[in-house]
Amino acid sequence: YAFVEGTSMATPHVAGVAALIRGKKKGRISPDQMLEYLKRCSLDLGDKGKDPIYGYGLVSASKVIDL
């Protein structure tokens, strides 16, 4: 195991949460709506809102339950 970071590491996590969201919402979701759901399922890190280091923050699969 090793510590790695970046978009290559975040992509599979975000894709997994997006799949959970799609299943929870039972059907088609527009790209804009998916982005809003992903933002709602993220823990904001760093400066408030999107920032150059953390983007929108840390995506959390457990927050899909609350959608």
C-alpha positions as CSV (number, residue, x, y, z in Angstrom):
1,Y,0.0,0.0,0.0
2,A,1.1,3.6,-0.7
3,F,-0.3,7.0,-0.2
4,V,-1.4,8.5,-3.5
5,E,-3.5,11.4,-4.4
6,G,-5.0,13.3,-7.4
7,T,-7.7,13.0,-9.9
8,S,-6.7,9.4,-10.9
9,M,-7.4,8.3,-7.3
10,A,-10.5,10.4,-6.9
11,T,-12.2,9.3,-10.1
12,P,-13.2,5.7,-9.0
13,H,-14.6,7.0,-5.7
14,V,-16.7,9.7,-7.4
15,A,-17.9,7.3,-10.0
16,G,-19.0,4.8,-7.3
17,V,-20.9,7.5,-5.4
18,A,-22.5,8.7,-8.7
19,A,-23.7,5.1,-9.3
20,L,-25.2,5.0,-5.8
21,I,-26.9,8.3,-6.5
22,R,-28.3,7.1,-9.8
23,G,-29.6,4.0,-8.1
24,K,-31.2,6.0,-5.3
25,K,-32.9,8.3,-7.7
26,K,-34.1,5.4,-9.9
27,G,-33.3,6.6,-13.4
28,R,-31.8,9.3,-15.6
29,I,-30.2,12.3,-14.0
30,S,-29.0,15.3,-16.0
31,P,-25.3,16.1,-15.7
32,D,-26.2,19.4,-13.9
33,Q,-28.4,17.5,-11.4
34,M,-25.7,14.9,-10.8
35,L,-23.1,17.6,-10.1
36,E,-25.5,19.1,-7.5
37,Y,-26.1,15.7,-5.8
38,L,-22.3,15.1,-5.7
39,K,-21.7,18.5,-4.1
40,R,-24.4,17.7,-1.5
41,C,-22.6,14.3,-0.9
42,S,-19.2,16.0,-0.2
43,L,-17.5,17.3,2.8
44,D,-16.1,20.7,2.1
45,L,-12.4,20.9,2.9
46,G,-10.1,23.9,2.8
47,D,-11.6,27.2,1.9
48,K,-15.4,27.4,1.7
49,G,-16.7,26.2,-1.7
50,K,-14.6,25.0,-4.5
51,D,-10.9,25.7,-4.1
52,P,-7.8,24.8,-6.1
53,I,-6.4,22.3,-3.5
54,Y,-9.5,20.3,-2.5
55,G,-12.0,21.1,-5.3
56,Y,-15.4,20.5,-3.9
57,G,-14.1,18.4,-1.0
58,L,-14.2,14.8,0.0
59,V,-17.0,12.7,-1.5
60,S,-19.0,10.6,1.0
61,A,-21.1,7.6,0.0
62,S,-22.9,7.6,3.3
63,K,-24.4,11.0,2.5
64,V,-26.3,9.4,-0.4
65,I,-28.8,8.0,2.1
66,D,-29.9,11.6,2.9
67,L,-30.7,12.5,-0.7
